[in-house]
Each structure stands twice: as structure tokens, then as C-alpha cells.
């Protein structure tokens, strides 16, 4: 779903569907659930390399005690870079 012009929010299914990402023109993926554990999405920059999709992963854990704010600057810089180059 496009939640802001050029910014899409998706789940594990779409993150792993490189054909669909290509079809809708996605150029950047920010994975806030990176990892191999349960409830994580096991992707990395190498997973998207063949499709020339820029990637940023954050191994966040969906619990109240997790300090996600430590990643805000890095993530907003990544999103800003995508939008400033007409990416999605």
C-alpha cells in the first residue's frame, strides 16, 4: 500500500516477491524486521542485488522495550535518498 507518495508499506510476502516489487517499480527496501528468527524477514542486500534494489535492514524486535529510535536517522536518510532520486 502506498502510504505517502513514493512510500509503500508491505509485509513479508511482498518483501520476498521480487517480481512483484519490480512490477510496481520498487527501487528501495527498508526491512525493519531483518533476521532469521521467527517473525523476522530473512532478506539482505544480496537478495535484491540482481534486481538493483537498494536495501537497508534493521534487526528490530517487535517488543515495547526495543529502542527503535536508535535507527530513525539511518532509516530517514535512506528514505530521503530514495525519494530525492525519484525512487520508491
Jmol script that loads the backbone (N, CA, C; Angstrom):
load data "model"
ATOM      1  N   UNK A   1       0.837  -1.181   0.000  1.00  0.00           N
ATOM      2  CA  UNK A   1       0.000   0.000   0.000  1.00  0.00           C
ATOM      3  C   UNK A   1       0.883   1.246   0.000  1.00  0.00           C
ATOM      4  N   UNK A   2       0.535   2.220  -0.839  1.00  0.00           N
ATOM      5  CA  UNK A   2       1.267   3.484  -0.863  1.00  0.00           C
ATOM      6  C   UNK A   2       0.734   4.361   0.269  1.00  0.00           C
ATOM      7  N   UNK A   3       1.556   4.611   1.282  1.00  0.00           N
ATOM      8  CA  UNK A   3       1.144   5.357   2.469  1.00  0.00           C
ATOM      9  C   UNK A   3       1.520   6.831   2.392  1.00  0.00           C
ATOM     10  N   UNK A   4       2.348   7.174   1.444  1.00  0.00           N
ATOM     11  CA  UNK A   4       2.804   8.545   1.172  1.00  0.00           C
ATOM     12  C   UNK A   4       3.340   8.488  -0.255  1.00  0.00           C
ATOM     13  N   UNK A   5       3.279   9.566  -1.015  1.00  0.00           N
ATOM     14  CA  UNK A   5       3.778   9.483  -2.390  1.00  0.00           C
ATOM     15  C   UNK A   5       5.199   8.898  -2.457  1.00  0.00           C
ATOM     16  N   UNK A   6       5.322   7.761  -3.116  1.00  0.00           N
ATOM     17  CA  UNK A   6       6.605   7.090  -3.271  1.00  0.00           C
ATOM     18  C   UNK A   6       7.007   6.195  -2.118  1.00  0.00           C
ATOM     19  N   UNK A   7       6.179   6.130  -1.062  1.00  0.00           N
ATOM     20  CA  UNK A   7       6.497   5.305   0.111  1.00  0.00           C
ATOM     21  C   UNK A   7       5.423   4.220   0.247  1.00  0.00           C
ATOM     22  N   UNK A   8       5.867   2.985   0.204  1.00  0.00           N
ATOM     23  CA  UNK A   8       4.964   1.844   0.274  1.00  0.00           C
ATOM     24  C   UNK A   8       5.234   1.060   1.550  1.00  0.00           C
ATOM     25  N   UNK A   9       4.186   0.499   2.114  1.00  0.00           N
ATOM     26  CA  UNK A   9       4.298  -0.328   3.316  1.00  0.00           C
ATOM     27  C   UNK A   9       3.830  -1.729   2.952  1.00  0.00           C
ATOM     28  N   UNK A  10       4.654  -2.719   3.250  1.00  0.00           N
ATOM     29  CA  UNK A  10       4.287  -4.081   2.903  1.00  0.00           C
ATOM     30  C   UNK A  10       4.687  -5.060   3.980  1.00  0.00           C
ATOM     31  N   UNK A  11       4.372  -6.307   3.728  1.00  0.00           N
ATOM     32  CA  UNK A  11       4.668  -7.361   4.689  1.00  0.00           C
ATOM     33  C   UNK A  11       5.720  -8.318   4.133  1.00  0.00           C
ATOM     34  N   UNK A  12       5.946  -9.390   4.843  1.00  0.00           N
ATOM     35  CA  UNK A  12       6.927 -10.400   4.451  1.00  0.00           C
ATOM     36  C   UNK A  12       6.658 -10.918   3.032  1.00  0.00           C
ATOM     37  N   UNK A  13       5.403 -11.167   2.705  1.00  0.00           N
ATOM     38  CA  UNK A  13       5.063 -11.737   1.404  1.00  0.00           C
ATOM     39  C   UNK A  13       5.557 -10.863   0.265  1.00  0.00           C
ATOM     40  N   UNK A  14       5.282  -9.577   0.322  1.00  0.00           N
ATOM     41  CA  UNK A  14       5.712  -8.681  -0.748  1.00  0.00           C
ATOM     42  C   UNK A  14       7.217  -8.470  -0.706  1.00  0.00           C
ATOM     43  N   UNK A  15       7.807  -8.428   0.463  1.00  0.00           N
ATOM     44  CA  UNK A  15       9.260  -8.232   0.568  1.00  0.00           C
ATOM     45  C   UNK A  15      10.029  -9.359  -0.106  1.00  0.00           C
ATOM     46  N   UNK A  16       9.465 -10.547  -0.106  1.00  0.00           N
ATOM     47  CA  UNK A  16      10.123 -11.705  -0.708  1.00  0.00           C
ATOM     48  C   UNK A  16       9.735 -11.931  -2.167  1.00  0.00           C
ATOM     49  N   UNK A  17       8.789 -11.153  -2.676  1.00  0.00           N
ATOM     50  CA  UNK A  17       8.303 -11.308  -4.053  1.00  0.00           C
ATOM     51  C   UNK A  17       8.993 -10.292  -4.964  1.00  0.00           C
ATOM     52  N   UNK A  18      10.199 -10.617  -5.404  1.00  0.00           N
ATOM     53  CA  UNK A  18      10.982  -9.675  -6.203  1.00  0.00           C
ATOM     54  C   UNK A  18      10.299  -9.335  -7.526  1.00  0.00           C
ATOM     55  N   UNK A  19       9.571 -10.267  -8.108  1.00  0.00           N
ATOM     56  CA  UNK A  19       8.857  -9.995  -9.358  1.00  0.00           C
ATOM     57  C   UNK A  19       7.789  -8.920  -9.144  1.00  0.00           C
ATOM     58  N   UNK A  20       7.058  -9.007  -8.049  1.00  0.00           N
ATOM     59  CA  UNK A  20       6.018  -8.015  -7.750  1.00  0.00           C
ATOM     60  C   UNK A  20       6.643  -6.658  -7.441  1.00  0.00           C
ATOM     61  N   UNK A  21       7.744  -6.650  -6.676  1.00  0.00           N
ATOM     62  CA  UNK A  21       8.431  -5.390  -6.385  1.00  0.00           C
ATOM     63  C   UNK A  21       8.864  -4.713  -7.679  1.00  0.00           C
ATOM     64  N   UNK A  22       9.407  -5.496  -8.596  1.00  0.00           N
ATOM     65  CA  UNK A  22       9.833  -4.958  -9.888  1.00  0.00           C
ATOM     66  C   UNK A  22       8.632  -4.435 -10.674  1.00  0.00           C
ATOM     67  N   UNK A  23       7.542  -5.188 -10.658  1.00  0.00           N
ATOM     68  CA  UNK A  23       6.321  -4.810 -11.375  1.00  0.00           C
ATOM     69  C   UNK A  23       5.789  -3.453 -10.919  1.00  0.00           C
ATOM     70  N   UNK A  24       5.846  -3.171  -9.623  1.00  0.00           N
ATOM     71  CA  UNK A  24       5.317  -1.893  -9.132  1.00  0.00           C
ATOM     72  C   UNK A  24       6.388  -0.811  -9.031  1.00  0.00           C
ATOM     73  N   UNK A  25       7.603  -1.135  -9.473  1.00  0.00           N
ATOM     74  CA  UNK A  25       8.656  -0.128  -9.568  1.00  0.00           C
ATOM     75  C   UNK A  25       9.399   0.183  -8.286  1.00  0.00           C
ATOM     76  N   UNK A  26       9.415  -0.755  -7.348  1.00  0.00           N
ATOM     77  CA  UNK A  26      10.118  -0.524  -6.087  1.00  0.00           C
ATOM     78  C   UNK A  26      11.626  -0.500  -6.335  1.00  0.00           C
ATOM     79  N   UNK A  27      12.287   0.538  -5.829  1.00  0.00           N
ATOM     80  CA  UNK A  27      13.731   0.702  -6.012  1.00  0.00           C
ATOM     81  C   UNK A  27      14.504   0.572  -4.705  1.00  0.00           C
ATOM     82  N   UNK A  28      13.807   0.676  -3.584  1.00  0.00           N
ATOM     83  CA  UNK A  28      14.444   0.640  -2.269  1.00  0.00           C
ATOM     84  C   UNK A  28      13.586  -0.200  -1.317  1.00  0.00           C
ATOM     85  N   UNK A  29      14.231  -1.008  -0.498  1.00  0.00           N
ATOM     86  CA  UNK A  29      13.530  -1.790   0.524  1.00  0.00           C
ATOM     87  C   UNK A  29      14.175  -1.508   1.873  1.00  0.00           C
ATOM     88  N   UNK A  30      13.349  -1.084   2.826  1.00  0.00           N
ATOM     89  CA  UNK A  30      13.779  -0.916   4.213  1.00  0.00           C
ATOM     90  C   UNK A  30      13.081  -2.013   5.010  1.00  0.00           C
ATOM     91  N   UNK A  31      13.841  -2.963   5.481  1.00  0.00           N
ATOM     92  CA  UNK A  31      13.306  -4.093   6.232  1.00  0.00           C
ATOM     93  C   UNK A  31      13.521  -3.838   7.722  1.00  0.00           C
ATOM     94  N   UNK A  32      12.456  -3.546   8.437  1.00  0.00           N
ATOM     95  CA  UNK A  32      12.552  -3.276   9.875  1.00  0.00           C
ATOM     96  C   UNK A  32      12.365  -4.540  10.706  1.00  0.00           C
ATOM     97  N   UNK A  33      12.452  -5.690  10.049  1.00  0.00           N
ATOM     98  CA  UNK A  33      12.329  -6.971  10.753  1.00  0.00           C
ATOM     99  C   UNK A  33      13.376  -7.952  10.229  1.00  0.00           C
ATOM    100  N   UNK A  34      14.553  -7.442   9.925  1.00  0.00           N
ATOM    101  CA  UNK A  34      15.598  -8.277   9.336  1.00  0.00           C
ATOM    102  C   UNK A  34      16.071  -9.353  10.312  1.00  0.00           C
ATOM    103  N   UNK A  35      16.226 -10.554   9.808  1.00  0.00           N
ATOM    104  CA  UNK A  35      16.753 -11.630  10.632  1.00  0.00           C
ATOM    105  C   UNK A  35      16.228 -12.982  10.216  1.00  0.00           C
ATOM    106  N   UNK A  36      16.711 -14.002  10.884  1.00  0.00           N
ATOM    107  CA  UNK A  36      16.335 -15.377  10.571  1.00  0.00           C
ATOM    108  C   UNK A  36      15.410 -15.984  11.613  1.00  0.00           C
ATOM    109  N   UNK A  37      15.131 -15.251  12.667  1.00  0.00           N
ATOM    110  CA  UNK A  37      14.290 -15.776  13.735  1.00  0.00           C
ATOM    111  C   UNK A  37      12.815 -15.667  13.362  1.00  0.00           C
ATOM    112  N   UNK A  38      11.983 -16.350  14.153  1.00  0.00           N
ATOM    113  CA  UNK A  38      10.536 -16.289  13.986  1.00  0.00           C
ATOM    114  C   UNK A  38      10.076 -14.831  14.012  1.00  0.00           C
ATOM    115  N   UNK A  39       9.177 -14.467  13.152  1.00  0.00           N
ATOM    116  CA  UNK A  39       8.644 -13.111  12.999  1.00  0.00           C
ATOM    117  C   UNK A  39       9.626 -12.150  12.336  1.00  0.00           C
ATOM    118  N   UNK A  40      10.716 -12.654  11.799  1.00  0.00           N
ATOM    119  CA  UNK A  40      11.666 -11.817  11.069  1.00  0.00           C
ATOM    120  C   UNK A  40      11.488 -12.065   9.577  1.00  0.00           C
ATOM    121  N   UNK A  41      12.077 -11.184   8.773  1.00  0.00           N
ATOM    122  CA  UNK A  41      12.052 -11.342   7.322  1.00  0.00           C
ATOM    123  C   UNK A  41      13.498 -11.522   6.879  1.00  0.00           C
ATOM    124  N   UNK A  42      13.821 -12.709   6.419  1.00  0.00           N
ATOM    125  CA  UNK A  42      15.194 -13.078   6.107  1.00  0.00           C
ATOM    126  C   UNK A  42      15.588 -12.592   4.709  1.00  0.00           C
ATOM    127  N   UNK A  43      15.944 -11.318   4.624  1.00  0.00           N
ATOM    128  CA  UNK A  43      16.462 -10.741   3.385  1.00  0.00           C
ATOM    129  C   UNK A  43      17.721  -9.956   3.720  1.00  0.00           C
ATOM    130  N   UNK A  44      18.455  -9.588   2.677  1.00  0.00           N
ATOM    131  CA  UNK A  44      19.655  -8.776   2.835  1.00  0.00           C
ATOM    132  C   UNK A  44      19.926  -8.104   1.492  1.00  0.00           C
ATOM    133  N   UNK A  45      20.950  -7.285   1.417  1.00  0.00           N
ATOM    134  CA  UNK A  45      21.232  -6.578   0.167  1.00  0.00           C
ATOM    135  C   UNK A  45      21.515  -7.555  -0.973  1.00  0.00           C
ATOM    136  N   UNK A  46      22.147  -8.684  -0.689  1.00  0.00           N
ATOM    137  CA  UNK A  46      22.442  -9.669  -1.733  1.00  0.00           C
ATOM    138  C   UNK A  46      21.160 -10.256  -2.333  1.00  0.00           C
ATOM    139  N   UNK A  47      20.117 -10.394  -1.535  1.00  0.00           N
ATOM    140  CA  UNK A  47      18.846 -10.934  -2.013  1.00  0.00           C
ATOM    141  C   UNK A  47      18.272 -10.073  -3.137  1.00  0.00           C
ATOM    142  N   UNK A  48      18.460  -8.744  -3.053  1.00  0.00           N
ATOM    143  CA  UNK A  48      17.892  -7.812  -4.029  1.00  0.00           C
ATOM    144  C   UNK A  48      18.890  -7.351  -5.087  1.00  0.00           C
ATOM    145  N   UNK A  49      20.144  -7.770  -4.992  1.00  0.00           N
ATOM    146  CA  UNK A  49      21.204  -7.252  -5.862  1.00  0.00           C
ATOM    147  C   UNK A  49      20.919  -7.461  -7.346  1.00  0.00           C
ATOM    148  N   UNK A  50      20.412  -8.615  -7.727  1.00  0.00           N
ATOM    149  CA  UNK A  50      20.135  -8.881  -9.143  1.00  0.00           C
ATOM    150  C   UNK A  50      19.069  -7.961  -9.709  1.00  0.00           C
ATOM    151  N   UNK A  51      18.222  -7.443  -8.859  1.00  0.00           N
ATOM    152  CA  UNK A  51      17.135  -6.569  -9.295  1.00  0.00           C
ATOM    153  C   UNK A  51      17.462  -5.098  -9.084  1.00  0.00           C
ATOM    154  N   UNK A  52      18.681  -4.810  -8.703  1.00  0.00           N
ATOM    155  CA  UNK A  52      19.167  -3.438  -8.473  1.00  0.00           C
ATOM    156  C   UNK A  52      18.218  -2.679  -7.541  1.00  0.00           C
ATOM    157  N   UNK A  53      17.890  -3.299  -6.439  1.00  0.00           N
ATOM    158  CA  UNK A  53      17.067  -2.677  -5.408  1.00  0.00           C
ATOM    159  C   UNK A  53      17.977  -2.356  -4.231  1.00  0.00           C
ATOM    160  N   UNK A  54      18.002  -1.087  -3.832  1.00  0.00           N
ATOM    161  CA  UNK A  54      18.788  -0.682  -2.665  1.00  0.00           C
ATOM    162  C   UNK A  54      18.116  -1.251  -1.417  1.00  0.00           C
ATOM    163  N   UNK A  55      18.923  -1.605  -0.436  1.00  0.00           N
ATOM    164  CA  UNK A  55      18.391  -2.289   0.742  1.00  0.00           C
ATOM    165  C   UNK A  55      18.994  -1.738   2.026  1.00  0.00           C
ATOM    166  N   UNK A  56      18.140  -1.590   3.026  1.00  0.00           N
ATOM    167  CA  UNK A  56      18.584  -1.280   4.381  1.00  0.00           C
ATOM    168  C   UNK A  56      17.815  -2.192   5.324  1.00  0.00           C
ATOM    169  N   UNK A  57      18.530  -2.901   6.169  1.00  0.00           N
ATOM    170  CA  UNK A  57      17.899  -3.797   7.127  1.00  0.00           C
ATOM    171  C   UNK A  57      18.142  -3.365   8.555  1.00  0.00           C
ATOM    172  N   UNK A  58      17.109  -3.491   9.363  1.00  0.00           N
ATOM    173  CA  UNK A  58      17.179  -3.212  10.794  1.00  0.00           C
ATOM    174  C   UNK A  58      16.663  -4.461  11.505  1.00  0.00           C
ATOM    175  N   UNK A  59      17.476  -5.028  12.351  1.00  0.00           N
ATOM    176  CA  UNK A  59      17.083  -6.236  13.078  1.00  0.00           C
ATOM    177  C   UNK A  59      16.265  -5.860  14.314  1.00  0.00           C
ATOM    178  N   UNK A  60      15.133  -5.228  14.075  1.00  0.00           N
ATOM    179  CA  UNK A  60      14.262  -4.791  15.168  1.00  0.00           C
ATOM    180  C   UNK A  60      13.441  -5.967  15.692  1.00  0.00           C
ATOM    181  N   UNK A  61      13.103  -5.880  16.946  1.00  0.00           N
ATOM    182  CA  UNK A  61      12.257  -6.883  17.592  1.00  0.00           C
ATOM    183  C   UNK A  61      10.978  -6.174  18.023  1.00  0.00           C
ATOM    184  N   UNK A  62       9.839  -6.755  17.688  1.00  0.00           N
ATOM    185  CA  UNK A  62       8.554  -6.120  17.963  1.00  0.00           C
ATOM    186  C   UNK A  62       8.131  -6.333  19.418  1.00  0.00           C
ATOM    187  N   UNK A  63       8.845  -5.635  20.315  1.00  0.00           N
ATOM    188  CA  UNK A  63       8.501  -5.650  21.737  1.00  0.00           C
ATOM    189  C   UNK A  63       8.619  -4.217  22.261  1.00  0.00           C
ATOM    190  N   UNK A  64       7.845  -3.846  23.264  1.00  0.00           N
ATOM    191  CA  UNK A  64       7.876  -2.474  23.768  1.00  0.00           C
ATOM    192  C   UNK A  64       9.261  -1.996  24.211  1.00  0.00           C
ATOM    193  N   UNK A  65      10.094  -2.871  24.703  1.00  0.00           N
ATOM    194  CA  UNK A  65      11.402  -2.462  25.230  1.00  0.00           C
ATOM    195  C   UNK A  65      12.447  -2.203  24.141  1.00  0.00           C
ATOM    196  N   UNK A  66      12.147  -2.559  22.886  1.00  0.00           N
ATOM    197  CA  UNK A  66      13.137  -2.373  21.822  1.00  0.00           C
ATOM    198  C   UNK A  66      13.254  -0.895  21.469  1.00  0.00           C
ATOM    199  N   UNK A  67      14.476  -0.375  21.437  1.00  0.00           N
ATOM    200  CA  UNK A  67      14.722   1.040  21.155  1.00  0.00           C
ATOM    201  C   UNK A  67      14.865   1.273  19.653  1.00  0.00           C
ATOM    202  N   UNK A  68      13.755   1.355  18.968  1.00  0.00           N
ATOM    203  CA  UNK A  68      13.750   1.581  17.526  1.00  0.00           C
ATOM    204  C   UNK A  68      14.267   2.968  17.170  1.00  0.00           C
ATOM    205  N   UNK A  69      14.150   3.915  18.086  1.00  0.00           N
ATOM    206  CA  UNK A  69      14.585   5.286  17.796  1.00  0.00           C
ATOM    207  C   UNK A  69      16.077   5.363  17.474  1.00  0.00           C
ATOM    208  N   UNK A  70      16.848   4.392  17.897  1.00  0.00           N
ATOM    209  CA  UNK A  70      18.278   4.374  17.583  1.00  0.00           C
ATOM    210  C   UNK A  70      18.526   4.257  16.080  1.00  0.00           C
ATOM    211  N   UNK A  71      17.520   3.817  15.326  1.00  0.00           N
ATOM    212  CA  UNK A  71      17.657   3.615  13.885  1.00  0.00           C
ATOM    213  C   UNK A  71      16.957   4.696  13.057  1.00  0.00           C
ATOM    214  N   UNK A  72      16.263   5.633  13.699  1.00  0.00           N
ATOM    215  CA  UNK A  72      15.473   6.626  12.974  1.00  0.00           C
ATOM    216  C   UNK A  72      16.293   7.417  11.968  1.00  0.00           C
ATOM    217  N   UNK A  73      17.440   7.935  12.373  1.00  0.00           N
ATOM    218  CA  UNK A  73      18.223   8.778  11.469  1.00  0.00           C
ATOM    219  C   UNK A  73      18.687   7.997  10.239  1.00  0.00           C
ATOM    220  N   UNK A  74      19.205   6.825  10.457  1.00  0.00           N
ATOM    221  CA  UNK A  74      19.677   6.000   9.342  1.00  0.00           C
ATOM    222  C   UNK A  74      18.526   5.660   8.391  1.00  0.00           C
ATOM    223  N   UNK A  75      17.375   5.338   8.943  1.00  0.00           N
ATOM    224  CA  UNK A  75      16.214   4.981   8.129  1.00  0.00           C
ATOM    225  C   UNK A  75      15.652   6.186   7.386  1.00  0.00           C
ATOM    226  N   UNK A  76      15.546   7.325   8.058  1.00  0.00           N
ATOM    227  CA  UNK A  76      15.024   8.510   7.370  1.00  0.00           C
ATOM    228  C   UNK A  76      15.982   8.970   6.284  1.00  0.00           C
ATOM    229  N   UNK A  77      17.280   8.850   6.498  1.00  0.00           N
ATOM    230  CA  UNK A  77      18.250   9.179   5.446  1.00  0.00           C
ATOM    231  C   UNK A  77      18.054   8.267   4.237  1.00  0.00           C
ATOM    232  N   UNK A  78      17.821   6.995   4.476  1.00  0.00           N
ATOM    233  CA  UNK A  78      17.606   6.027   3.397  1.00  0.00           C
ATOM    234  C   UNK A  78      16.340   6.371   2.615  1.00  0.00           C
ATOM    235  N   UNK A  79      15.264   6.676   3.314  1.00  0.00           N
ATOM    236  CA  UNK A  79      14.005   7.041   2.654  1.00  0.00           C
ATOM    237  C   UNK A  79      14.170   8.345   1.885  1.00  0.00           C
ATOM    238  N   UNK A  80      14.818   9.322   2.479  1.00  0.00           N
ATOM    239  CA  UNK A  80      15.045  10.607   1.811  1.00  0.00           C
ATOM    240  C   UNK A  80      15.853  10.408   0.526  1.00  0.00           C
ATOM    241  N   UNK A  81      16.889   9.583   0.587  1.00  0.00           N
ATOM    242  CA  UNK A  81      17.702   9.315  -0.603  1.00  0.00           C
ATOM    243  C   UNK A  81      16.849   8.690  -1.698  1.00  0.00           C
ATOM    244  N   UNK A  82      15.984   7.764  -1.333  1.00  0.00           N
ATOM    245  CA  UNK A  82      15.109   7.126  -2.320  1.00  0.00           C
ATOM    246  C   UNK A  82      14.185   8.142  -2.972  1.00  0.00           C
ATOM    247  N   UNK A  83      13.531   8.949  -2.164  1.00  0.00           N
ATOM    248  CA  UNK A  83      12.574   9.915  -2.701  1.00  0.00           C
ATOM    249  C   UNK A  83      13.255  11.016  -3.502  1.00  0.00           C
ATOM    250  N   UNK A  84      14.446  11.424  -3.093  1.00  0.00           N
ATOM    251  CA  UNK A  84      15.138  12.509  -3.800  1.00  0.00           C
ATOM    252  C   UNK A  84      15.685  12.056  -5.149  1.00  0.00           C
ATOM    253  N   UNK A  85      15.720  10.749  -5.390  1.00  0.00           N
ATOM    254  CA  UNK A  85      16.167  10.231  -6.684  1.00  0.00           C
ATOM    255  C   UNK A  85      15.001   9.617  -7.463  1.00  0.00           C
ATOM    256  N   UNK A  86      13.785  10.024  -7.118  1.00  0.00           N
ATOM    257  CA  UNK A  86      12.558   9.535  -7.758  1.00  0.00           C
ATOM    258  C   UNK A  86      12.359   8.030  -7.573  1.00  0.00           C
ATOM    259  N   UNK A  87      12.912   7.499  -6.503  1.00  0.00           N
ATOM    260  CA  UNK A  87      12.745   6.080  -6.205  1.00  0.00           C
ATOM    261  C   UNK A  87      11.467   5.818  -5.439  1.00  0.00           C
ATOM    262  N   UNK A  88      11.221   4.563  -5.222  1.00  0.00           N
ATOM    263  CA  UNK A  88      10.056   4.118  -4.446  1.00  0.00           C
ATOM    264  C   UNK A  88      10.538   3.127  -3.415  1.00  0.00           C
TER     265      UNK A  88
END
end "model"
wireframe off; spacefill off
backbone 0.3
color backbone group
